Amino acid sequence: MWQSSRSHLPLTLTLVTLLLFAFLLRISHLESIPIGLYPDEAANGVDALHALETNRFELFYPANYGREGLFINLQALSIWLLGNTMVALKLCSVLFGTFTVLGLFLLGKELFHRTSAGLAAAFMIATSYWAINFSRIGFRAIMTAFLLSFAFYFFFRGLRTQKKLDFLWAGLIFGLGLHTYIAFRVAPLILILLLPALMLSYEHFFRRFWKHGLAFILGAFIAAAPMLYHFFISHPEDFESRSTHISVFSPEVNHGDLPGTLVKTFSTSLIKYTFFGDQNWRHNYPPYPLLDPIVGTFFLTGFFLLLFRFFHLLYRRLRHHDRDFRLVIDTFLFGSFFTMLAPEFLTNEGLPHALRSIGTQVPVFLFATIPVLWILKKAERGAHGLRITIFSFLLIAFSISATWNITKYFILFAESPKAAESFNENYTNMAKYLLSLPDDTYKYYLIDGGGNRDRFHLPVAGMPVYFFTYGRVKNFEIVTPDTLIHRPGVYIMTHFDQTKVEKLKALFPGAYTEHIDMNGPKRDGGDFTAVILPATN
């Protein structure tokens, strides 16, 4: 027993080190990178604050086009512990992003029966720009890959161990997905695609696994039941989301050419991994693809190797009746890839879209593991010198990949004015400015403009200031364009309006504007204008 523990010690230390490294990449400088709190993130925080205040934690929050409640309720717990701060709002993303690394390690090891497969997949997602970026943004989508990796780890472990408890855990985790991100709603299609492969690969599959399947269904139903009740019985209107209005099936979107629109959206969705990435600075570093050249090459190689293997195994099964479990693995990888890609290519807005396809992270990094395993097998069969050469090559390749992604995020992205603009840094700086003013200074904040409004009748653009200042700024009033201003103080507008300034000057002779640039000469962006309202005689 003692010797067995010692034999596992290097692996345990390696995995713990990798998880700590992944955690540091996700939490370091979280207050300042990315620059600013995006309004959609802040909208989550506002709902979390009101949930804490009212003790009403919702299954579904209807504001901002509607969002499943699990992630927001977890953010509320973080805010309760740490206050309404940047770190508190993003900590859940950091943790889910970190534990996705563990989930992919377990799944990779289970699928390929090699520890090296799990470590390779885990390292690639740990150091991926794509994964690091979304692990540092307070979006509920970060839970997608986390739940998929752990659900299918227990699913495939259950196929190996034939323990019903594994299937129950797989179902419970899978069912939680309905409480997370809208893209997870297509995930059951993965299981539908897997079923024929399981039937082809296992003799008398239903006879052997029907009890295990019931355990999975029971677990999934228990976890999903509250949201199923909400969507289909109590609030069916919440099941419809903004995606309905950007769907390729809408005549307003496809203009009568559905096949042509699908070809365009599907091809655009595919090229983002290795050729032309998401052009949204919140999602990616344009114009680069989501994957760096090394991992991108591994991904493409693995994809086509397994595509050839899949059809070869299918031919052997149908022609020679060979049963090979690798057919199940290949079906899972392709099924999960194209299924979780569907929320992207079935829409026609902002493509390529790294956020809507975040569920493809699991198969993408597992595909990229395939050529790594092939290289390692060659090394095992070769002479000592060849092994050293191959291991050195992989070490250098992974080091270059990690260095490129980390540099791109923490230096190039962090210092880019485009990054500050995409996260509306000026809104965050408005909040910082209001927090810095003396308590006895009266403060007005005009949340103006149209756009989506939440149940508190506040445009989402004003959410960052609302979130940061909530309960922390004295003599603070949120006003509308029609609010009568009687007291001297400082007046800030979400969107500067010179006409409003002139009206204020008529009320307060001597009023003047002041340009606030909290970044100073070190960096452009993030500035705004305040109106100083002096006391009148």
C-alpha positions in Angstrom: 0.0 0.0 0.0 2.8 2.4 0.9 4.7 1.6 -2.3 1.5 2.1 -4.3 1.1 5.5 -2.7 4.6 6.4 -3.5 4.2 5.4 -7.2 1.3 7.8 -7.5 3.1 10.7 -5.8 4.7 12.1 -8.9 1.4 12.2 -10.8 -0.4 13.8 -7.9 2.3 16.5 -7.6 2.2 17.1 -11.3 -1.5 17.4 -11.4 -1.7 19.7 -8.3 1.1 21.9 -9.8 -0.9 22.2 -13.1 -4.1 23.1 -11.2 -2.3 25.7 -9.2 -0.7 27.1 -12.3 -4.1 27.2 -14.0 -5.6 28.9 -11.0 -2.9 31.6 -10.9 -3.4 32.3 -14.6 -7.1 32.9 -13.9 -6.9 35.0 -10.8 -3.7 37.0 -11.2 -4.5 40.8 -11.7 -8.2 40.0 -11.8 -9.0 43.5 -10.6 -7.3 45.1 -13.7 -7.3 42.5 -16.5 -9.6 42.6 -18.4 -9.8 46.3 -18.0 -13.3 47.2 -16.8 -16.5 45.3 -15.9 -18.7 44.6 -18.9 -22.3 45.6 -18.4 -23.6 42.0 -18.9 -21.3 40.9 -16.1 -22.5 43.7 -13.9 -26.1 42.8 -14.6 -25.4 39.4 -13.0 -24.0 41.2 -10.0 -27.0 43.5 -9.7 -29.3 40.5 -9.7 -27.1 38.8 -7.1 -27.1 41.9 -4.9 -30.9 42.1 -5.0 -31.2 38.3 -4.3 -29.1 38.9 -1.2 -31.1 41.8 -0.1 -34.5 40.1 -0.6 -33.4 36.5 0.2 -35.1 35.6 -3.1 -32.7 33.4 -5.2 -34.3 32.7 -8.5 -34.1 29.7 -10.8 -34.2 32.1 -13.7 -33.5 35.8 -13.8 -35.6 37.5 -16.6 -33.5 40.6 -16.9 -31.0 41.1 -19.8 -32.8 38.7 -22.1 -33.1 36.1 -19.4 -30.4 34.1 -17.6 -30.4 30.8 -15.8 -30.0 31.4 -12.0 -27.4 28.8 -10.8 -24.3 30.9 -11.6 -25.8 34.1 -10.4 -26.8 32.6 -7.1 -23.2 31.3 -6.7 -22.0 34.8 -7.5 -24.3 36.0 -4.8 -22.6 33.8 -2.3 -19.2 35.1 -3.4 -20.5 38.7 -3.0 -21.9 37.9 0.4 -18.4 36.8 1.4 -16.2 39.4 -0.3 -18.5 42.3 -1.0 -19.6 43.9 -4.4 -16.1 43.9 -5.9 -14.6 42.9 -9.2 -12.9 39.8 -7.7 -16.1 38.7 -5.9 -18.1 38.8 -9.1 -15.5 36.9 -11.2 -14.4 34.4 -8.6 -16.9 31.7 -9.7 -15.5 31.9 -13.2 -12.0 31.5 -11.9 -12.9 28.4 -10.0 -15.0 26.8 -12.7 -12.3 27.5 -15.2 -9.7 25.9 -13.0 -11.7 22.8 -12.2 -12.5 22.3 -15.9 -8.7 21.6 -16.2 -9.2 18.7 -13.7 -12.3 17.5 -15.4 -10.5 17.3 -18.8 -7.6 15.5 -17.2 -10.0 12.9 -15.8 -12.0 12.5 -19.0 -8.9 12.3 -21.2 -7.3 9.7 -19.0 -10.6 7.7 -19.0 -11.1 7.9 -22.7 -7.6 7.0 -23.8 -6.5 4.9 -20.8 -3.3 6.9 -20.5 -2.3 9.4 -17.9 -0.3 11.3 -20.5 -3.5 11.9 -22.4 -5.2 13.5 -19.4 -2.1 15.6 -18.7 -1.7 16.8 -22.3 -5.4 17.8 -22.6 -5.3 19.5 -19.2 -2.2 21.5 -19.9 -3.5 22.7 -23.2 -6.8 24.0 -21.7 -5.0 25.4 -18.7 -2.8 27.6 -20.9 -5.3 28.3 -23.7 -6.0 32.0 -24.3 -9.6 31.0 -25.1 -10.0 29.2 -21.7 -8.1 31.8 -19.7 -10.1 34.6 -21.1 -13.5 33.3 -20.3 -12.3 32.1 -16.9 -11.7 35.8 -16.0 -15.2 37.1 -17.2 -18.3 36.8 -15.0 -20.4 34.9 -17.6 -22.3 31.8 -16.7 -21.1 30.1 -19.9 -17.9 29.1 -18.1 -19.8 26.3 -16.4 -20.5 24.5 -19.8 -17.2 22.8 -20.3 -16.9 22.1 -16.6 -20.1 20.2 -16.4 -19.6 18.4 -19.8 -16.1 17.2 -18.8 -17.2 15.8 -15.4 -20.5 14.4 -16.6 -18.9 12.4 -19.4 -16.0 11.4 -17.2 -18.5 9.6 -14.9 -20.4 8.3 -17.9 -17.4 6.6 -19.5 -16.1 5.4 -16.1 -19.5 3.8 -15.6 -19.2 2.0 -18.9 -15.9 0.6 -17.8 -16.8 -0.2 -14.2 -20.5 -1.0 -14.9 -21.4 0.7 -11.6 -24.8 2.4 -11.5 -23.5 5.0 -9.1 -21.2 6.3 -11.7 -24.1 6.8 -14.1 -26.1 8.4 -11.3 -23.3 11.0 -10.8 -23.1 11.5 -14.6 -26.8 12.2 -14.8 -26.8 14.6 -11.8 -24.0 16.6 -13.2 -25.5 16.5 -16.7 -28.9 17.6 -15.5 -27.3 20.7 -13.8 -26.4 21.9 -17.2 -30.0 23.1 -17.8 -29.4 25.6 -14.9 -26.3 27.1 -16.6 -26.0 28.5 -20.2 -28.6 28.4 -23.0 -26.1 26.5 -25.2 -26.3 23.5 -22.9 -29.8 22.8 -24.0 -28.5 21.0 -27.1 -26.2 18.7 -25.1 -28.7 15.8 -24.9 -28.1 15.4 -28.6 -24.7 14.1 -27.7 -26.3 11.2 -25.9 -28.7 10.5 -28.8 -25.7 10.4 -31.2 -23.8 8.1 -28.8 -26.6 5.5 -28.6 -26.1 3.9 -32.0 -22.3 3.6 -31.4 -22.9 2.0 -28.0 -25.3 -0.5 -29.6 -22.8 -1.3 -32.3 -19.9 -1.7 -29.9 -21.5 -3.6 -27.0 -23.3 -7.0 -27.5 -26.8 -6.8 -26.0 -26.2 -3.2 -24.9 -29.7 -2.6 -23.5 -29.8 -5.9 -21.7 -26.5 -5.1 -20.0 -27.0 -1.4 -19.3 -30.7 -0.7 -19.0 -30.5 -0.2 -15.2 -27.4 2.0 -15.6 -29.3 4.1 -18.1 -32.2 4.5 -15.7 -29.7 5.7 -13.0 -28.4 8.3 -15.5 -31.9 9.4 -16.4 -33.0 9.6 -12.7 -30.0 11.7 -11.8 -30.5 14.0 -14.8 -34.2 14.4 -14.0 -33.6 15.1 -10.3 -31.0 17.9 -11.2 -33.0 19.4 -14.0 -36.5 19.1 -12.5 -36.7 22.6 -11.0 -35.8 24.2 -14.3 -38.0 21.9 -16.3 -40.9 22.9 -14.0 -40.0 26.6 -14.5 -39.6 26.4 -18.3 -42.6 24.2 -19.2 -45.1 24.8 -16.4 -44.7 28.0 -14.4 -42.9 30.3 -16.9 -42.9 28.8 -20.4 -42.2 32.3 -21.8 -38.8 32.2 -20.3 -37.7 29.3 -22.5 -37.6 31.7 -25.5 -34.5 33.8 -25.6 -32.8 36.4 -27.8 -31.4 33.5 -29.9 -34.8 33.2 -31.5 -34.4 36.5 -33.2 -31.0 35.7 -34.6 -31.7 32.1 -35.6 -30.8 31.0 -39.1 -34.3 29.6 -39.4 -35.8 33.1 -39.2 -36.8 34.4 -42.6 -35.4 37.8 -41.5 -32.0 36.2 -41.1 -31.8 33.7 -44.0 -33.7 35.9 -46.5 -35.3 32.8 -48.0 -31.9 31.0 -48.5 -31.6 28.6 -45.5 -29.1 26.2 -47.1 -26.8 29.0 -48.2 -27.0 30.7 -44.8 -26.2 27.4 -43.1 -23.2 26.8 -45.3 -21.9 30.3 -44.5 -22.5 30.1 -40.7 -21.1 26.6 -40.5 -17.9 27.3 -42.4 -17.4 30.6 -40.5 -17.8 28.7 -37.2 -15.2 26.1 -38.2 -12.4 28.4 -39.3 -12.2 30.2 -36.0 -10.1 27.5 -34.3 -7.1 27.6 -36.6 -7.6 30.3 -39.3 -9.7 33.4 -38.5 -10.9 33.9 -35.0 -13.7 35.7 -33.2 -13.3 39.4 -33.9 -14.9 40.5 -30.6 -12.1 41.6 -28.2 -14.1 40.3 -25.2 -13.9 36.8 -26.7 -10.6 36.7 -28.4 -7.5 38.5 -29.6 -8.3 39.5 -33.2 -7.6 38.6 -35.8 -5.9 35.5 -34.5 -7.7 32.1 -34.3 -8.8 30.7 -30.9 -5.9 28.2 -30.9 -2.3 29.0 -31.1 -0.3 27.5 -34.1 1.0 24.5 -32.1 -2.3 23.5 -30.4 -4.2 24.4 -33.6 -1.9 22.0 -35.6 -2.5 19.3 -33.0 -6.2 19.9 -33.2 -6.5 19.7 -37.0 -4.2 16.6 -37.1 -6.2 14.8 -34.4 -9.5 15.8 -36.0 -8.6 14.2 -39.4 -6.9 11.2 -37.9 -10.0 10.3 -35.9 -12.3 11.1 -38.8 -10.4 8.5 -40.9 -10.4 6.1 -37.9 -14.2 6.6 -37.3 -15.2 5.6 -40.9 -12.7 2.7 -40.8 -14.1 1.4 -37.6 -17.7 1.8 -38.8 -16.8 0.0 -42.0 -15.3 -2.9 -40.1 -18.3 -3.1 -37.8 -20.8 -3.2 -40.6 -18.8 -5.4 -43.0 -16.9 -7.7 -40.6 -19.0 -7.3 -37.4 -15.9 -6.2 -35.4 -16.8 -4.5 -32.1 -14.4 -1.8 -31.1 -14.9 0.6 -28.2 -12.9 3.3 -30.0 -16.0 3.8 -32.2 -17.8 5.0 -29.1 -14.9 7.4 -28.3 -14.8 8.8 -31.8 -18.6 9.2 -31.9 -18.5 11.1 -28.6 -15.7 13.4 -29.8 -17.4 14.3 -33.1 -20.8 14.2 -31.6 -20.0 16.6 -28.8 -18.0 18.9 -31.1 -20.7 19.4 -33.7 -23.5 19.4 -31.1 -21.9 22.1 -29.0 -21.0 24.0 -32.2 -24.7 24.2 -33.2 -25.5 27.1 -30.9 -23.0 29.1 -32.9 -23.7 28.1 -36.5 -27.5 28.1 -36.0 -27.3 31.8 -35.4 -26.1 34.6 -37.7 -24.8 37.3 -35.4 -21.2 38.1 -34.6 -19.7 35.0 -36.2 -17.3 33.5 -35.5 -18.4 33.4 -31.9 -16.1 31.9 -29.3 -18.7 32.3 -26.4 -21.6 30.4 -28.0 -19.3 27.5 -28.9 -17.6 27.4 -25.5 -18.9 23.8 -25.1 -16.6 22.6 -27.9 -13.6 23.2 -25.6 -13.9 19.6 -24.3 -13.7 17.8 -27.7 -11.3 20.4 -29.2 -8.5 19.8 -26.6 -9.2 16.1 -26.7 -8.8 16.1 -30.5 -5.5 17.9 -30.0 -4.3 15.2 -27.6 -4.5 12.5 -30.3 -1.2 13.4 -32.2 0.5 13.9 -28.9 -0.3 10.3 -27.9 0.9 9.1 -31.3 4.2 10.9 -30.8 4.6 9.5 -27.3 3.9 6.0 -28.6 6.7 6.4 -31.2 9.0 7.5 -28.4 8.2 4.5 -26.3 9.2 2.2 -29.1 12.3 4.0 -30.1 15.9 4.0 -28.9 16.9 6.1 -25.8 18.2 8.9 -28.0 15.0 9.1 -30.0 13.0 9.2 -26.8 15.0 12.2 -25.5 14.6 14.0 -28.8 10.8 13.5 -28.9 10.3 14.4 -25.3 12.4 17.5 -25.8 10.3 18.4 -28.8 7.0 18.1 -26.9 8.4 20.0 -24.0 9.6 22.9 -26.2 6.3 22.9 -28.2 4.1 23.0 -25.1 6.3 25.7 -23.6 6.1 27.9 -26.7 2.3 27.4 -26.8 1.9 28.4 -23.2 4.2 31.4 -23.5 2.5 32.6 -26.5 -1.0 32.4 -25.0 0.1 34.0 -21.7 2.0 36.8 -23.4 -0.9 37.5 -25.7 -3.4 37.8 -22.8 -1.4 39.4 -20.0 0.7 41.8 -22.1 -0.8 42.3 -25.6 -4.4 42.2 -24.7 -4.0 43.8 -21.3 -2.4 46.9 -22.8 -4.6 47.2 -25.8 -7.0 50.2 -26.0 -9.4 47.9 -27.8 -9.6 45.7 -24.8 -10.6 48.7 -22.6 -13.1 49.8 -25.1 -14.7 46.3 -25.4 -15.2 46.1 -21.7 -16.4 49.7 -21.3 -13.6 50.7 -19.0 -15.1 54.2 -18.7 -18.2 52.8 -16.8 -15.9 51.1 -14.2 -13.9 54.3 -13.9 -17.1 56.3 -13.2 -17.7 54.0 -10.3 -14.2 54.4 -9.0 -14.5 58.1 -9.2 -17.8 58.2 -7.3 -16.3 55.9 -4.7 -13.4 58.3 -4.3 -15.5 61.4 -3.6 -16.0 62.7 0.0 -19.1 61.3 1.7 -20.6 64.8 2.1 -20.5 65.5 -1.7 -23.8 64.9 -3.3 -23.5 62.6 -6.3 -25.9 62.2 -9.2 -25.7 59.4 -11.8 -27.8 59.6 -14.9 -28.4 56.1 -16.4 -29.7 57.3 -19.7 -30.0 55.7 -23.1 -32.3 53.0 -24.5 -31.5 49.4 -25.0 -32.4 46.4 -22.8 -33.8 47.4 -19.4 -34.1 45.0 -16.4 -36.9 44.7 -13.9 -35.5 47.6 -11.9 -36.0 49.8 -15.0 -32.2 50.4 -15.4 -30.5 50.1 -18.8 -27.8 47.5 -18.7 -25.2 50.1 -19.7 -25.6 51.6 -16.2 -25.1 48.3 -14.3 -21.3 48.6 -13.7 -21.7 51.9 -11.7 -24.8 50.5 -10.0 -23.0 47.3 -9.0 -19.9 48.9 -7.6 -21.6 51.8 -5.8 -24.5 49.7 -4.3 -24.5 50.4 -0.5 -21.0 51.9 -0.7 -21.5 55.5 -1.7 -23.2 58.1 0.6 -25.3 60.9 -0.7 -25.7 59.1 -4.0 -28.8 59.3 -6.3 -29.6 57.6 -9.6 -31.6 60.0 -11.7 -33.5 60.1 -15.0 -33.3 62.8 -17.6 -36.5 64.4 -16.1 -35.3 64.4 -12.4 -35.2 67.9 -10.9 -31.8 68.6 -9.5 -31.9 70.9 -6.4 -28.6 70.3 -4.6 -25.0 71.1 -5.7 -22.7 68.2 -6.2 -21.2 66.1 -9.0 -23.3 64.9 -12.0 -22.2 62.0 -14.2 -23.9 60.7 -17.3 -23.5 57.2 -18.7 -23.5 58.8 -22.1 -22.4 62.4 -22.2 -25.0 64.8 -23.5 -24.1 68.5 -24.1 -27.8 69.5 -24.1 -28.2 68.2 -20.6 -25.1 70.1 -19.6 -26.6 73.3 -20.8 -29.7 72.7 -18.8 -27.7 72.1 -15.7 -25.7 75.3 -16.2 -29.0 77.2 -16.4 -30.0 75.7 -13.0 -26.5 76.2 -11.5 -24.7 79.3 -12.7 -21.0 78.6 -12.6 -21.4 74.9 -13.3 -18.6 73.5 -15.4 -17.5 70.2 -16.9 -14.4 68.4 -15.8 -12.6 65.8 -17.9 -11.7 62.7 -15.7 -8.9 60.5 -16.9 -8.0 58.0 -14.2 -5.5 56.3 -16.4 -3.3 59.3 -16.8 -0.7 59.5 -19.6 0.2 55.8 -19.3 -2.8 54.6 -21.4 -5.6 56.0 -23.5 -9.3 55.2 -22.9 -11.5 54.9 -19.9 -12.0 58.7 -19.6 -15.3 60.4 -19.1 -16.8 63.9 -18.2 -18.3 65.0 -14.9 -20.4 68.1 -14.4 -19.5 70.0 -11.3 -22.6 71.8 -9.8 -21.4 74.5 -7.4 -23.6 76.0 -4.6 -25.6 79.0 -5.8 -25.9 82.2 -3.8 
